[in-house]
Amino acid sequence: MSEQVSTLVFIKASEGPRASTELEVRLQQLVSQSLGEPGCLAYSLQRSLTDQHLWLLQGTWQSSDALNAYLCQPPLQLLGGLLGERLVVEMDLHTFSGAVGQSAAITSSPHAQAFA
């Protein structure tokens, strides 16, 4: 069985109120559709507190095979369309695998109180 895979996609909307508003609607649709895809364990959308044009999509997948299958599906084709429609000026995708957030390691850390 392969490891879980996480993705982080940073998306920068074009300037102007229409672009950011339209982008939010489209990204929310993507999240809803992605949550129903096989192998999707979690998918969320966040907006930056300091830059109203910066968005973060975060997904967690059962395996790299599940992620690769998703990358070929219609919901993800929406991201390419956003670039073509000039709603997005920048998109940055990062993929991670392996164990994440081992709570025993965090609580036994001498710095754990900083996060409590």
N, C-alpha and C positions, 0 to 999 in steps of 0.2 A: 504494500500500500504506500503510495507516495505522500509526501508532506503537504500540509495546507499551504496555499499561496495567497499572498495579499497584494493588492494593487493600490497605488495612490496616483491619482491623476490631478495635477494642478492645471486649472483652466483660467485663462485671463480673458475676460470679456472685452469687446471693443468699447471705446468711450461712448458715452451717451446713455440716457435712461432707457431707451427702447432696447438696446442690445442686451443690457444686463437683465432687464425684466423678461425678455423673450428667452434668454439663455436659462434663467431660473426655471421657467415653465418646461422647457425642453429637457433640462437635466433631471427635473423631478419625474418626468415621464420615463426617462432612461432608468432611473432608480426603481420605479415601480415594475417596469418590464424585466429588469435584470434580476430582481428578487425571485421571479418565477422561473428563472433558467436553471436547468439541471446542474447541480454541483455548487450553486451559489449559497453560501452560508450566511452572508451579510452584505449589505450594500447601503451606503449612506452618502448624503450630500451636505456639505457645510460651506458657509460663506465666511470669508475673512472678516474679522472685527476691525481691522485697520485699513483694508482696501476693498471697497464695495464691488470692485470688478474682478476680484479673485475668488475662485471657487475650488473646492476639493471634493473629488469623488473617491470614496474608499470602498474597496470590495474585498471579500474573503471567500476563497474557493476551496473546495475539498482537495483539489490536486492541480498540478500543472496541466494535466490532460483536460480537466474540466474548464480551466481558464482558456486553454487553447481552443477548445470547442466553442466557447462563448465568443471569443474574438472573431469568429467567422459568422456569427449570428446577426440578423437584422437589427436588434436593439443597439448594438455597438456601431453599426454603420451611421447612426445618428451623429456621432462625434465628427466624422468626416464631413458630413453635411453642414455642420455648424461652421467649419472653416470655410467651406465654399460659399456660405451665405454671409460671410464676413461678420458673424456674431462673435467670433473668437479670434484673437490675435496671437495667442500663444497657448500651447498645450504640452505638458511635460508628464510623461508616464514613467512610473517606477514600479518594479515588481520585486517582492520579497518572499523568501521561503524560510522554513525552519520554525523552531519553537519560539514563541513570542510571549513575553510577560509572565515568566515563571514567578508566581506569587511567593513561593518560599524564598527565592533569591532576593526579592524586593523587601520582604519583611525582616529578613536577617541582616540586611545591610545596615551599617551604622548611620547612614543618611536617610533611613526610612522615615524618620520623624518629620523630615522636610516635606514628605508627600502625604502625611496623615491629615 
